[in-house]
């Protein structure tokens, strides 16, 4: 069997039709998107939504999301970003709000172009954006409202230097480390500042 090269990503429109060997069978790609991703409160979809919101804020949403990239986003300025999300309110029945914490473990990077994994565990991105859907009223919860989110933008070097935990961080610890959250409008500048601090720490 010959080697199979990586399949290039194609940005689709949603109007593409499902078919049977070229014969239209009555539904389109947009219907699949609606079926599979309409529950934006669910954990899996909310994580991708957080990535998209941040990508729009920094101007990195023109391409197609890369499911297998070593990090979640690449800023047009060349800054690699990892996005983590959490929420108080989930899509399932709850007796209480979820306790907020974020995992940020070191990983082996995998290159989809070569199908090879790196030998060293590390944090792949220069900047982490911890994204909290902070709204606490279920009746008015709307993940599409960027004002219901809080963003904490942290240089990876700061996370690497933590002594309390190298795997996760509670919201209380994150706020102590970061200070007040960043709004959607402040994300672009905050990412640039965090990247500068990360690079300065590496060169010190």
N, C-alpha and C positions, 0 to 999 in steps of 0.2 A: 504494500500500500504506500503510495507517495505521501510525503509530508503535506499536511493541510495548513496553509497560512491562516493567520488571524483574519476573520471576516470583518471588513470595514463597517463602522457604524453608519447607519442611514437615518437621517431625521425624517420621520413620516408626518403626514398631515392629518390623518384620522379618517380621511375619505376613501382610503384604499379598501377595496372590496375583497371579501372572502369569495373563493370560487372553487369549482370542481373542474380541474384541467381547463380553466379559462371560462367556464360557464358561471355566471353570477348566481349565487345561492341566497341572496337576500339580506346580507348583513355586512357591516363594515368594521374597520379597526376602531373607530370611535366608540362603537358599542362595546367592544372588548375593554377599552380603557374605562368606560363608565362602570362596567360590571366588576372590574378587578380593583379599581382604585378610588371608588367614590367614598369609602369609609375613611375619611382623612383623620379620624380620631384614633383609629387602630394603631397599635405600636409600629408595625412594619411600614404602613403607608405614611404615618406621621413623620417617621425618620426621613423618608425620601422628600416629604413636603418641606421639612426644615432645611434640607440641603438646597431645595429649589428656591426657597425664600432667600437664603443667604447668597446663592448664585445670582439671583436677580439684583440683590443689593450691591454686589461687587462687580457686576457686569460679566459674569462667567456662565450665563445660561444660554448662550447661542449655539453651543454644540450639543451632542447627545450625552446623557449621563453614562459614565463608564462603570458598569457593575463590578468590574474586576480590577480597577485601578488600585494602586497601593494606598492612595488617599482619596478623599471624597471630591474635592474641588481643586482646580488650579486657577488662581486669580490671574487676570490678564497681565498683571505686573510680575508674574512668575512665582507667586507665593502659593505653596501647597497647604491645603487646609483639610482638617478632619472635623466632621460635624457629629456631635452627639446630642440626642434629644431625650426629653422626659416630660411628663405631664402629671398634674394632680388628678385629673379626671380621665378615666379610661372608657372604652366602649362597652365593657362588661359591667355587671352589677358590682357595686362596691359598698362596703360597710363604712368605709372611711376613705379619705384622700390617700393617694399613693405617697409613700415616702420617697423623697427625691434624692437620687444619687446618680452618678454617671460613671460608667466604666471607661478606662482609657489604657488598656494593657499594651505592652510592647508586642509586636507581631513580626512574623517573617513576611517580607514583601514578596508578592508573586507577580511575575511579568507575563502578561497574557500573550505578548508577542513571541516569547520563547518557551512558554510553559515551564518556567523554572522558578524555583523559590530561593530567596536569599538565605545565606547561612547564618546570618546574625539577626537576632531579635532587636528591634528598636521601634520608636515611634516614627512613622513614615513622613508625617507632615511637620511643617514648621510652626503651624498655628492650629490650636484647637478652638472651636466655637461650640460652647455648651449652650444648648437652646432649650429653654423651658417654656412650655405652654402653660403660663402661670394663672390663667383665668380659673376661678373657683366657683362659678355659678353654672350648673349644668344646662339650665334652660337657655342661656345666652352664649354658651361655648361656641366659638367659631375659629377654627385654626387658620382660616383665610384672613382673619383680621390680625395684621402684624402687630397691632398695639396690645394684643393679648399675649404676646411672647416677650420673654426676657432673654437677652443674649450676653454671654460672658466669654470674652475673647482673651485667650491665654497663650503666651509663647510656650512652645514645647519645652524649651530649656527650663522654664519655671516648673513645669510638671516633673521633668527629669530630676530636678533638685529637691523635690519633696521628700521628707524623711518619714512622714506618718504612714503613707500608703503609696505604693507604686502601681496600684491596680484600679482604684476607684476613689471618688471624692464625693462627699456629701454636699448638699446645697449650702449648709452653714459654713463648711470649710471653704467652699468655692467663693462664697461672698466675702469671707475674711481675706482670702488670697487676692481677689479681684477688685472688690469695692462694688459700688452700685452697678446695676446692669446697663448694657448698651441698648439703645433703641435701634430699630431697623435703619433709620436714617444715619446712624452713626457707625454702622458696620464697616463700610468701606474704609474709613479712616482708621478705625480700631484695628482692623486686620493688618493694615500697613504698619502701624505702630508696633503691634505685637511681633511682626516679622522682623522689624529692625532690632527689637530687643533680643529676639532669639538669635539672630546672626551676630549681634554684638557679644552675647554671652559665649557663643562658640569660638569667637576670635580672641576672647580675653585671655 
